[in-house]
Amino acid sequence: MAPALLLLLAVFAWPMLEYAWLSLHAQSVFTGLEPVPVGLANWQRLLGDGRFWQDAGQTLRFAGVSVGLELVLGLGIALLLHQNWRGRGVVRSLSLLPWALPNTVMALGWRWIFDDPNGPINALLGGLGLATLPFLASPQLAWIATVVADVWKTTPFVALLLLAGLQMIPADLYDAFALEGGTPWQALRRITLPLLRPYIFIVLLFRLAQALGVFDLIAVLTGGGPASSTESLAVYAYLNAMRFLDFGYSATVMLGMFLLLLAGSALLLLLPRGQEVRS
């Protein structure tokens, strides 16, 4: 495991130490881009930054809703693909296409779909004589658009992991359960879901980490707008660094987001992940 640990130290631990050092300094156009020690001033600013806490709430809401929907839909798709029916292999391959697309390309596609008035959804509404919807100009609709795009993109990933877990469950368990009069719904609750717990945990860990750090989808689809209503913490850190050239505070925002990720991971680690089967 030593090579993998060294790689993690090089690409993850060292940059985080750099961020920690920079968060204790002011580095912006006002300092001539030279780091100036400021102690905990950036952290005090972070604690009183309403926009940071607004974006933190929006990021948590986005992650919770999108990952929850992906888990439910992914489980349904995995159960369907696990059945033995003609053409299953082709459907499995096609179902992975959304996950294979680059995030930027996918976000550009959804931006065209939700465009007002030239997108296909609004073109259909207009053709039916209905009023078009300002998907990317309304805070509520723009947030829904980001969730829809993320769910469409990453549900195949969730389904793939859960399908791998389903294939590890011995078929003899279901046969014995059916002989004792168990129904398919009871088998799902007493055999499938308990034995899928480790895979569900892995899905939640990966997807929550990705959703809490979402950047490219929102940056391309909505740009964080309208009026910062879809802005994530990663987008806010990017704006501080690349638009406002405030690198010290941007590093502080990134560390705040990292602490949020650690808290979410710690909560997941407290969840039970056993493989017991209820009788």
PyMOL commands that set and color helices and strands:
alter all, ss='L'
color gray80, all
select helices_A, chain A and resi 2-22+29-31+41-47+50-82+88-95+97-100+103-113+120-127+139-167+171-179+184-212+216-221+233-243+247-269
alter helices_A, ss='H'
color red, helices_A
select strands_A, chain A and resi 25-26+36-37
alter strands_A, ss='S'
color yellow, strands_A
deselect
rebuild
show_as cartoon
